[in-house]
Amino acid sequence: MRQNFHFRKSSFSSEAVECVEIATNIPDIVAIRDSKAPEGPVIQLSPAPWDTFRDALVAGAFNR
């Protein structure tokens, strides 16, 4: 059974269709999916690893 996640994408994505969407509406779970495949797999993390990943993105750790 799939959780009842309420996914959203970044406001920076505007009308882009190739985005990562996240859901944080269920306590202690951050869900991540590909916007091109909404019925596809969903990655579920606890908030701590998500926060670490998000902070690294913001800091530019993955910039080319």
Residue frames as a rotation matrix with the C-alpha (Angstrom) as fourth column:
MET 1
0.577 0.817 0.000 0.00
0.817 -0.577 0.000 0.00
0.000 0.000 -1.000 0.00
ARG 2
-0.347 -0.667 0.659 1.34
0.641 -0.682 -0.353 3.43
0.685 0.300 0.664 -0.96
GLN 3
-0.487 0.100 -0.868 1.37
0.725 -0.507 -0.465 6.16
-0.487 -0.856 0.174 1.63
ASN 4
0.571 0.728 0.379 -0.82
0.820 -0.526 -0.226 9.19
0.035 0.440 -0.897 1.02
PHE 5
-0.389 -0.818 -0.424 2.04
0.751 -0.548 0.367 11.56
-0.533 -0.176 0.828 0.24
HIS 6
0.845 0.524 -0.105 1.37
0.389 -0.738 -0.551 15.11
-0.366 0.424 -0.828 -0.90
PHE 7
-0.040 -0.944 0.327 4.23
0.942 0.073 0.327 15.75
-0.332 0.322 0.887 -3.31
ARG 8
0.918 0.192 -0.348 5.48
0.074 -0.943 -0.325 19.17
-0.390 0.272 -0.879 -4.35
LYS 9
0.256 -0.878 0.405 8.36
0.943 0.134 -0.305 20.47
0.214 0.460 0.862 -6.40
SER 10
-0.448 -0.560 -0.697 10.52
0.716 -0.692 0.096 23.49
-0.536 -0.456 0.711 -5.86
SER 11
0.637 0.645 -0.422 9.09
0.314 -0.717 -0.623 26.86
-0.704 0.264 -0.659 -6.78
PHE 12
-0.130 -0.780 -0.613 12.33
-0.534 -0.466 0.706 27.32
-0.836 0.419 -0.356 -8.75
SER 13
-0.659 -0.112 0.744 11.15
0.384 0.800 0.461 24.54
-0.647 0.589 -0.485 -11.09
SER 14
-0.516 0.573 -0.637 8.28
-0.695 -0.715 -0.080 26.63
-0.501 0.402 0.766 -12.43
GLU 15
0.539 0.811 -0.227 6.72
-0.778 0.375 -0.504 24.65
-0.324 0.448 0.833 -15.30
ALA 16
-0.432 -0.772 -0.467 9.59
-0.869 0.495 -0.014 22.18
0.242 0.400 -0.884 -15.75
VAL 17
0.668 0.725 -0.165 8.52
-0.677 0.685 0.267 18.55
0.307 -0.067 0.949 -15.98
GLU 18
0.365 -0.622 -0.693 11.83
0.301 0.783 -0.544 16.85
0.881 -0.010 0.473 -15.20
CYS 19
-0.021 -0.255 0.967 11.98
-0.736 -0.651 -0.188 17.52
0.677 -0.715 -0.173 -11.48
VAL 20
-0.714 -0.110 -0.692 12.41
0.417 0.726 -0.546 15.83
0.563 -0.678 -0.472 -8.17
GLU 21
0.125 0.813 0.569 9.35
-0.402 -0.483 0.778 16.11
0.907 -0.326 0.266 -5.98
ILE 22
-0.880 -0.392 -0.269 9.28
0.090 0.418 -0.904 15.71
0.466 -0.820 -0.332 -2.21
ALA 23
0.314 0.946 0.077 6.58
-0.054 -0.063 0.997 15.06
0.948 -0.317 0.032 0.36
THR 24
-0.810 -0.586 -0.002 6.91
0.009 -0.010 -1.000 15.89
0.586 -0.810 0.013 4.03
ASN 25
-0.132 0.876 0.463 3.30
-0.755 -0.392 0.526 15.56
0.643 -0.280 0.713 5.15
ILE 26
0.754 0.329 -0.568 3.82
0.061 0.826 0.560 12.28
0.654 -0.457 0.603 7.04
PRO 27
0.731 -0.477 0.487 5.72
-0.676 -0.408 0.614 12.57
-0.094 -0.778 -0.621 10.32
ASP 28
0.214 -0.804 0.554 9.27
-0.417 0.438 0.797 11.16
-0.883 -0.402 -0.241 10.33
ILE 29
0.096 -0.183 0.978 9.27
0.766 0.642 0.045 10.49
-0.636 0.745 0.202 6.55
VAL 30
-0.025 -0.101 -0.995 10.60
-0.610 -0.787 0.095 12.49
-0.792 0.609 -0.042 3.63
ALA 31
0.314 0.219 0.924 9.44
0.514 0.779 -0.359 10.92
-0.799 0.587 0.132 0.36
ILE 32
-0.268 -0.502 -0.822 11.16
-0.541 -0.628 0.560 11.63
-0.797 0.595 -0.103 -2.95
ARG 33
0.242 0.332 0.912 10.04
0.566 0.715 -0.410 10.79
-0.788 0.615 -0.015 -6.50
ASP 34
-0.872 -0.473 0.127 10.68
0.326 -0.367 0.871 11.67
-0.366 0.801 0.474 -10.12
SER 35
-0.287 0.816 -0.502 7.99
-0.396 -0.578 -0.714 14.00
-0.872 -0.006 0.489 -11.49
LYS 36
-0.438 0.093 -0.894 8.14
-0.889 0.100 0.446 12.23
0.131 0.991 0.039 -14.86
ALA 37
-0.474 0.222 -0.852 7.09
0.002 0.968 0.251 8.95
0.881 0.117 -0.459 -13.21
PRO 38
-0.331 0.350 0.877 4.60
-0.867 -0.479 -0.136 9.80
0.372 -0.805 0.462 -10.46
GLU 39
0.781 0.620 0.080 3.45
-0.610 0.727 0.317 6.17
0.138 -0.296 0.945 -10.24
GLY 40
0.301 -0.776 -0.554 7.04
-0.071 0.561 -0.825 4.94
0.951 0.287 0.114 -10.15
PRO 41
0.051 -0.353 -0.934 9.25
0.849 0.509 -0.146 4.23
0.527 -0.785 0.326 -7.17
VAL 42
0.717 0.151 0.681 9.30
-0.235 -0.867 0.440 6.47
0.657 -0.475 -0.586 -4.12
ILE 43
-0.328 -0.853 -0.406 12.38
0.414 0.257 -0.873 6.82
0.849 -0.454 0.269 -1.95
GLN 44
0.789 0.586 0.186 11.59
0.049 -0.361 0.931 7.25
0.613 -0.726 -0.313 1.75
LEU 45
-0.358 -0.928 -0.104 14.08
0.370 -0.039 -0.928 8.73
0.857 -0.371 0.357 4.20
SER 46
0.317 0.319 -0.893 14.01
0.935 -0.262 0.239 9.90
-0.157 -0.911 -0.382 7.75
PRO 47
0.979 0.182 0.097 14.40
0.198 -0.959 -0.202 13.68
0.056 0.216 -0.975 8.01
ALA 48
0.539 -0.820 -0.191 18.07
-0.127 -0.303 0.944 13.67
-0.833 -0.485 -0.267 9.16
PRO 49
-0.302 -0.694 0.654 19.58
0.643 0.358 0.677 12.21
-0.704 0.625 0.338 5.95
TRP 50
0.382 0.510 0.771 17.32
0.905 -0.376 -0.200 14.44
0.188 0.774 -0.605 3.85
ASP 51
0.964 -0.029 -0.264 18.47
0.071 -0.929 0.363 17.52
-0.255 -0.369 -0.894 5.78
THR 52
0.104 -0.994 0.035 22.12
0.108 0.046 0.993 16.55
-0.989 -0.100 0.112 5.24
PHE 53
-0.265 -0.141 0.954 21.55
0.912 0.284 0.295 16.06
-0.313 0.948 0.053 1.50
ARG 54
0.675 0.612 0.411 19.55
0.706 -0.698 -0.120 19.30
0.213 0.372 -0.904 1.15
ASP 55
0.790 -0.435 -0.432 22.19
-0.037 -0.736 0.676 21.28
-0.612 -0.518 -0.598 3.04
ALA 56
-0.236 -0.901 0.364 24.91
0.398 0.252 0.882 19.88
-0.886 0.353 0.299 0.75
LEU 57
0.055 0.339 0.939 22.87
0.997 -0.065 -0.035 20.91
0.050 0.938 -0.342 -2.31
VAL 58
0.932 0.362 -0.005 22.41
0.360 -0.925 0.120 24.42
0.039 -0.114 -0.993 -0.99
ALA 59
0.514 -0.815 -0.267 26.13
-0.105 -0.368 0.924 24.65
-0.851 -0.447 -0.275 -0.21
GLY 60
0.601 -0.231 -0.765 26.98
-0.797 -0.240 -0.554 23.70
-0.056 0.943 -0.328 -3.80
ALA 61
-0.041 -0.663 0.748 28.60
-0.539 0.645 0.542 20.37
-0.841 -0.381 -0.384 -2.97
PHE 62
0.063 0.146 0.987 27.30
0.534 0.831 -0.157 18.83
-0.843 0.537 -0.025 -6.21
ASN 63
0.752 0.167 -0.638 27.95
-0.336 -0.735 -0.588 21.74
-0.567 0.657 -0.497 -8.58
ARG 64
0.660 -0.527 0.536 29.97
0.739 0.584 -0.336 20.91
-0.136 0.617 0.775 -11.64
